[in-house]
Amino acid sequence: MRAILAILLLLALGAGGYWAYRHFAEPTASLSSGADPMDAELAFFEAMKDAVVDSPMAGEEELRAFAAALTDYAAIEIGSVEAEEGGAVARDVVVTLRDFDEAGMRIDEFRLWGADPAALAAISGGGEEGVRLAERIDARGIEWFGLDGLVKQSMQAGEDALIASAASFAGELDAADAAALEMEIGRYDVGAGRTIIDGLTLFPLSSDRPAEDAAPFMKIMAEIARVSRMASVDAVAVYDMKTVFDFEQAGQESAMALTMPLSGYRGYARGDIESMAARDMVYSMDGEIPAATPEAPDAPPVPMTMAGGFDSYAVSGLRLATLYAYLEKGQLPPTSEHDLMSLGRWRVLGERIEIGGEPFYSVKETNMDLSKFHWLVPTEIAFASDDIVYHIGGFMDYVADIAAAQDPSAADQETMEDMEAALAILEKHGLSDVVLDFDMRAAWDPGTGGVKGGFDLDAADFALVEESAEGALADFESFAALAPAEGEAMDWPALAALVSETFVIDHAALSLEDKGGIAKSFGLAVDFAQLAPEGDPGAAMLRNSTPEDLRQSTAGMMRIAASQAAQGFPPAVAYIGAVADFIQHGGALRAEIAPSGPVSLGDIEAAGASGQDPQGLIDLLGFTLVHERPAEAAGN
């Protein structure tokens, strides 16, 4: 397996994941995009194609010496070498992975600048010092072969790890569940028009291996870590990457294709990445949806198509090198390694998904900050998405197409007409597309156990939900004391007990502000009632109401219910009344927990143990629920 990363790093055919995001504000505030380096990063990678290299270009002798020097990593065969201005180009190069000789890559043209193949002798004895092997590698017309076998091998290990993890948590999987996880890989083709690597440094190959009886997941992570620590590079740019593969899972066949014209990263240091970016990723997937039912057990599957992609992404500050130094030995880092890792700050622009040729989901911009960790535990998380659009109308069109394909009968035609009517109702109320903004943040202090967090969900022309909370959980040392020894399972009951014993709430607030959603909800209720069968008594009442009448009567019925509930719980009048006022007038409904001091789970259980004195629990929590009328109504 070690040869895999050597070649991946030599020719850098993978330039990072599909989703990524950019620089953030602190997690305690809403994320803001502000100025960002994404355009500059993409321009840098684009310009690498035409950059002049300040090092001599390799001739035939150096090209052949370079290929021979990498024999510990791969077998490299050069078809021919042709002289060109300043040096030479190797053509029809075939690279075969040393540890898996059925897989490798074909390269149409291969060029080198500043090559020093003799430097590899300096690291043959091991150690931590690396050697600069080349100033630039330029490979064109790259095509991998035999990857289906490698992927099958890796996926089998992944399935084994997943099944083992599930078994340790929930017991052994039955045969059907285990079979559902299995994926059979058919074709797996990967290629790139061109890959450029600047400043390649190789490090001694590690001889460390996990124990034979190590968990499958740890063996996978050890290989990833070992490969990741073999090299550092100044910069990598990949142009016109294409991937096509097909697979079968749970008896259903699927095929996927992906293209990405530009991707790259720079400042890669044995698992750390200073920055990376990509643009215009597009994917498509063709699959099948099971259509068999008890009434039609032989119904063939219905074709399903999905497509999507993003306009651009960028990520900065990924730090995994220190973690990889432990994982390659099959070890978890000691809990004393506090500043261990960062998953970076990410940004993605123009994410989108289509199903069956119909738009389903799109996001203008998403940001995520996963840069702050204490050991393996995140201490702050921030996530924000702007202009999330769920295209309900497009999805309903797709569902209608699927229904028609499954059953074109008269009964199904009636269902189709109902779906068309339902879509018309959604469009009438401006809900065929639902537009959202979402902002979430959370923080945990490993020294004290203090926690705080919250989220904002803003549904355009419908409602705004805001939540925040502060309290405490166990500190890091308490959690670390429960870490299982090597080869032992996690003591989940002990973890649950620790959380229960240390949980404290200091403050919490939840706000629901109406932005037109209440009126739309009652309008939907009345309009959808028109689609119900004539004999439906509940629908008849709604059909004979206007949305405003229904809204007023609902608030009135809630007040009647409040007076009845007050016989057993007097504060119910105020609480239910606040909800009724919110339904009738709009405005905002605000709930708050503001105790006079920290409240533990034990305090809550003690206060509510008898069930006879709910007022005691309310007083303990300092709970309030109030309605705020909209500004224009309050003024009147």
N, C-alpha and C positions, 0 to 999 in steps of 0.2 A: 504493500500500500504506500510506502514512502515515495515511490517513484511518481505517484499520482500528483502530489503537490509540486514536486520538482518541475514537472512538465507544465502544470498549471501556472506556476509562477514564471517559468521561462517564457511562456507564450500567452499567459494571462487571458484565457478565454472566458473566464468568469469575472465579471467586474462588480460583483455585489448583488444584493437581493432586489426584488421587484419594488418594494415599497420603501420609501425613505422620506425623510422630512428635514426641517432646517433649524436655525438658531431660535432659542426661546427666551422669554422673560422668566423670572423666577416662578416656581410652581405655585407660590401663594398669590400670584396675580394672573389675570387673563393673559394668554399668550398673544403676542403681537409679532407680525412678520417683520415689519420695519425693513431697513436696508439689509440685503443679504448678498453673499458672494456667489450665488448659483450661476448667474450669467457669466461671471468672470471665470469660474471653474470650467464651465462647458467650453468657453472660448479658448481656455488654456489647452484642453484636451484636443479640440479641433485643430489648434495651431501646431500641435506636435507633429502633424503629418508633413509640414513644410519647414520645420525647424532645422537649422544648420548645426551639425554636431561638431563640437570642437575637439575631436579625437580622430585619429587615422582610421580609415575604413579597412576592414580585414581583407587580405588576399586569400588565395586558395589554400596556402599552407596553414594560415591561422584558422580558416574555417574548418579544415579537416582536423586540426589539433583541438579545436574547441569541441567538436563532436566526439572525439576520442576521450577527452578529459571527463566527459559526463557519463562514462560507462557505469559508474555506481548507481546512476539514477535511471538511465534509459539506454537502449541501443539506438543509435542514430546512423542511418544510411543516407548518403548523399548520391543522388542520381548523376548529376553533372555539375561542374563549376565553370562559369563563364566570366571572363574578365570584363570589367566595365570601368568607366572613368573613376579613378581613385581607389579601386580595389576589385572585388569580385562578388558574384552572387551565386549562391548554391541553389540549384533547381531540383525539383522532384525529391524533396527530403522526406524520409519516412522515419518517424520517431515511434519506437515501440516501448511500452512501459516494462521496466525490468521485472517487476513483481506480478505482472499480468500481461503476458506476451501476446494475448489475443486483442489487446486494445492499444491504441496510440493515435497518432495524427499524421496526416499528409500535408505537406507545405509546398506550395508552388514555388515561392521565392523566399530566400532566407539571407539576410545581410547582417553584418556585425560592425560595430565601431568600438575602438578602445578595448579590444578583447585581450584578456590575460589568462589563457587556459592553464598556464604553468602555476598560477596562484593556487589552484585546487590542491596541490601537493602540500601546501601549508596547513590545511585543515584535515588531512587524512588521519592524523593521530587523535582527533577529537578536540574537546575543549569548547569554550564559549566564543572565541574570537572568529569573526567572519572574514572573508576575503572578497574584494571587489573583482568581479569576473568580467564585466562588460559595461561600457558606458551607454551603449544603445544596442538593442536587438529589434530588428524590423522583419516581421514575418507576414507574408501576403498569400492569400488563397489557402486558408487553413480549414481542414476538414478532419474531424475526429472519426475514428472507426472502432467498432467493438465495444462501444460504451454500454450497449444493452447488457452485456455480461457483468460489467462493473456495477451498473445500477442495480441489477438483480441481486448481486452479492450484498451491496450496501442496504438495499431495501429489506432483504431477508433479515439482516442483523437488526435493522430498525424495527421490523415487525416483532422479532423475538424480544427486543427490549421493551416495546410497548405492551406486549402480552404479559411479560414478567412484571412490569410496573403495575398494570391493572390487577394482576393476581395478588400482588402484595397488599394492595389497598382494598380490593373488593372480592377477593377470592378467585378461584380458577374460572376462566371463561369457558362457556360451553362450546361445542364444536361449531355451531352455527355462527356465534359471535366471532370466534377466532377466524373462521373462513371469510367472514365479511371484511376482515382487516387485510387479507392477502391481496396483493396486486401483482399481476403478471405483466411484465414489461415486454413489449414487442420491439418495434423500431425505436431507436434513440439516436437521432442525428444532430450533431452540433457543429457549427462552422462559423467562421468570421472572415470578412473580406481582408482585414488587416489588423495586426496587433503590434503596438510599439511599446517597448519596455526601456526606460531610462534608468541607469544606475543599478544594476543587479549585483547584490551581495549575497553569497551563499555561506551557510554556517555548517559546522560538522553535523553529520547525521547522528541522531541520538540512538543509543543502543537500549535505552530504557523501554520496558514493555510492562503492561499490566499483568498481574498474576493470571495463570491459566483459568482459575475459578472466578475471576472478576465478573461482575455483572455485564451483560451484553451492552448496556448503555455506556458503561465506563470504557469498554473496549472501543466503541465507536468514537467517543470523545477523545480518547488517547490518540487515535489515528489522526483525527482532525487537528489536534494540538501539535502532533509531531510534524505533520506536513506544514502547518502554518508557521512553525518556528524555524523552518529550513532556510528562509530567505528574507531579505529586505529589498525594497526597490524605491527609487526616488519617485517615479511616476509610471503609470500604465494607461494606455488608451486602447480601446477596442472599437473597431469600426465595422458596421454592418454585421452584427451578430445574428445568427439564425438558429433556431432550435425546433425540431419536429420530433414528436414521439407519440406512440400509442400504447395503450395498456388495457387490461381487463380486470375489473374488480366486481365481486359479487355477481358474476355472470353477465355484466354489462360492459360493452366495449366503448372505448373513448379514444379520441385522438386530439392532440394539442399542438399548436404551432405558435412560435414567439419570434418577434423580430425587435431589434434595438439598434438603431443606426449609430449611436455614440454612447459610450460609457467609459468611465475611467476612475482612477484613484491615485492619490499621491501621498507620500510620507508613510508607506507601508513598512512597518518594522516588527517582523516576527509575530504578527497578530494585532498590533496597534495600527490604526489607519487615521492619518491626520484629516483627510477629507476625501469624499468621492461624490460623483454626480453622474447622471445619465439623462437622456431625453428620448421622447417619442417611442416609448415601449408600447408595442401592440401585441395582443395575443388573441387566439381564437381556440375554441374547444368544441368538438362535435362528440356527442354521446347519445345515450338512450335513457328513457324513463320507462320503468316497468309499467305495463298497462293491464296486466292480468288481474282479474277480480274473481270472486267466487262464482259470479254469474257467467263470466267469460274467461275461464282459466287459460285458454289458448291464445288470448289476444296478444299480438306481437307488441314489442316495445315501441314507444313513440320516439322519434328522433328529437334530440335537443341540441340546440346550438347556443353557445355563449361566446361573447367577445368583450374585450376591454383593453385597458392600458392606462398610461399616464402621460402627461406632457413632459414633465421633468421632475427630477428629484435631486436632493443633495443631503449629505450627512457629514457631520464633523465630530471629532473627538471620540472615536471608538478605541477603547483600550482593553485588550484581551491577552496581551503577551504574558503578563505575570501569571494570570490564571492558567494559560496554556503550559507554562513551565512546570506546573504541578500535574495537570491532566495528562501530559504525555508520559508520565510515570505511572499513570493509573491511580493517582492520589487526589483527594480533595485538599485544597489549601487549608492550613491551620486557621483557626478563628482569630488568631493574632494578626493575620493579614487584613487589616482594615481597609486600606486604600487599594483594593484589589483590581477593580475593573470599572469600565464604563461602557454602556451600550450606545452612547452618543446622543447627539441632538439631530433630529431628522425633519425633513420637510418633503412633501409631495404635492405637486400641482397638477390639476386637471385629471384626477382619477375618474374612471368611468367604467360601467358594466352594461352590456346589452344582453338580453336573453331572447332567443328566437328572433333576432333582428329588431327587437323593440327596446328602447331605452328603459333601463330599470333603476339605475343608481348613478349618481355623479357627485363629485366633491370638488369645489373650486380649490381649496387649500387645506391641507392637514399638517399639523405640527405635533411633534412628540419629543419629550425630553426624558431620556433614561440614562442620564450621565452620572447620577449620584448613587453610589452604593457603599455599604459598610459590609465587608466580606462579600458574600453572595446575595445579600439582601438589599433591595432598593430602598433608599431612605427618602427620596423625593421622586414623584412621577407627575408629569404634566402632559396633557393631551388636549388638543383643540382642533375642531374642524369648522370651516366656514362654508356656508352655502352647500350644505348637504341636501341633495334633491332626490327624493324617492318618487319615481315616475309611476304612480299607481295606475294611471290610465294605460301606459305602455305595457305594464305587467298584466293587467286584465285582458288586454288585446292578445297577449301571448297565451294566457290561460284559455281564452276562448278558442284560439287556434288549436291548442292541444285537445280540448274537449271535442271540437269538431272532428279532429283526426281519429279520436277514439271511438266516437259514436255519432254518426250523422243522422240518427233516427229523429222522429218527430218530437219525442220526449226531450231529446237533447237540444233540438231546435228551440223549444220553449225556454230551456235553461240559457241558451245563447241570447235570446231576446231579453231575458231578465238581466243578464250581465250587461248588455248594451244599455238598458234602462238605468242600471245602477251606475254605470260610468257617466251617463248623462247627468245624474243627480250629483255626483262628485264634481263634475265640471261646473254645474250650476252654482255650487257653493265654493268654488275655487280650491278644490281639494284633489283634483286629478294629479297634481304635482304637490308634494308636501316638502316645504323648504325649511331646513333646520340649521341652527348654529349650535355647536356643543363645545363646552369647555369644562375639563375636569382636572383637579389637582389634588394631591395627597402628599403628606410628609410624615415621617416618623423619626423621632430623635432616639438613636440607639443607646445614648447614655442614660436618658431618663425614662424612655418608653412613651413620651408624649406623642400624641398623634393629632393631626388636624387635616381637614380636607373639605372638599365640596365639589359641586358641579352646577353649571348653568345650562339649561336647555331652552333655546328660544325658537319656537315654532312660528314662522312668519304669519301674521294676521290670524293667529290662533291663541297662543298662550306662551307665557314665560314661566319656567320653573327654576327656582334657585334654592340650593341646599348647601348648608355648611354645618360642620361639627368639629368639636374639640374634645379631647379626653386623653386617655392613656391606655397602653397595653404593657406587656412585659418589656424590660430593657433587653439589650442584645445579649448580655452575659447570661440572663435567665433562659433565653431561647437557646443559646449555644450549649448550655448544660444538657439539653435534651438531644443534641445531635447524636445519631447512632454511631457506634464504633463500626469500623470497616467490616463489611459482611453481615451486619445486623440490620433489622428492619426498623423503621421509624416507629416510636411509641406514640401512636396517634391519640389514645385516651389521655396520656400524660400531657400532650400538647393542648388538647381541648381543656383540660383542667387548669393548665397554666393561664390560658387566655381568660377563662372564667374567673379565676382568682385575681387577676391583675387588671381586668377591664374596669375603666372608670370613665364616666361622662361628665364633662364640665359645662358644655353648652351645645345646643343644636338648634337649628332653625330651618324651616321649610316654608317657601313662599310660592303661591300660585297666582299669577296675574293674568286676568283675562285680556286678550287682544282681539276679541271677536269670535273666539272659539265656542263660547256658550251659545250665542245666537246661531252659529252654524250647526252646532250639535242638535239643537231642537229642530232646526230646519231639516236636517238629515233624517231625524226620527219621523217627522211628519211625511216627508217625501218617500222614504223607504216603506212606510206603512201602506202606501198606495200599491206597492208590489205584492203585498201579502194576500193570501186567499180571502175571498169575500167573507167566509164564515169565521175568520179569526177574530174573536171578541176583543182581544187586546189591540189589534191593529185597527179595528173599527173605531175605537175611542180616539186613537191618534189621527185617523183619517179625517175625523170630524172636527179637529182642532186646528187653529193656526199656530205657527211656532211660538208667537208671543203669548197666546193664551196657554199653551202647554207649559211654557216657562213659568208663568205666574202661578198656575195651578200646582206645579211641582213644588215651588217654594212654599205655597200655602199648606200643602199636605205635610211637608217637612216640619213646619211650625206646629201643626196639630200633633204629629208624632213626638215632638220635643216636649209638649206639655204632658203627654202620657209618660214619657221616660222620666220626667222630673219627679214623679212620685217615688221612684226608687233612687234617683240620683239627681238632686236639684241642679247642679251645674249644667246638666244636659240642655236646659233651655238656652243658655248662652252659647254653648258650643254648636248645637244643631241650628240655632238661630243665626249664627255667623255664617254657616254653610248656606242656609236658605237665603240670607241677604246677598251672598256672593252669587248664587244662581239667579236671583231676581235682578240685581243691579249691576253685576260685573264688578269691576275693581280688582281688589286683591284679597286673598285669604292667606293669613300668616299664622303659622304655628311655631311656638318656641319652647324650648326646654332651657330654663335658666335657674338651676338650683343655687342655694346659698353657698354650697361647697361641693366638692367632688362627690359623686354618687356612684357606688359600686353595684355590681350585679347582686351581691349579697344584700345590700340595702334595698334594692328594688324587690327582690324576692321576699324579704321580711315585711316590707310595707304592703305587698299585695298578697301575702300568704293566706289571709282569712277570706279574702274576696268580699268582705262585708263593709270595708271602708275605702272605696275608691278615692275618696277625697284625700285620704292620707297619702296615697301614692302621688296624686296630683300636686299636693303641697310639697312633698319631698322633691319632685322633679322641677317644681316651679313652672308647671305647664300652663301656657296660655294659647288661646285660639281666637283671633280677632279678624273682623272684616273691615277693610278700608274701601269706602266707596270711591268710584272714579272722580277725578278732579272736578269735572263739570257738574256731577251730581252733588258732590260735597259742597260746592259753591252755592247750589240752590237750597 
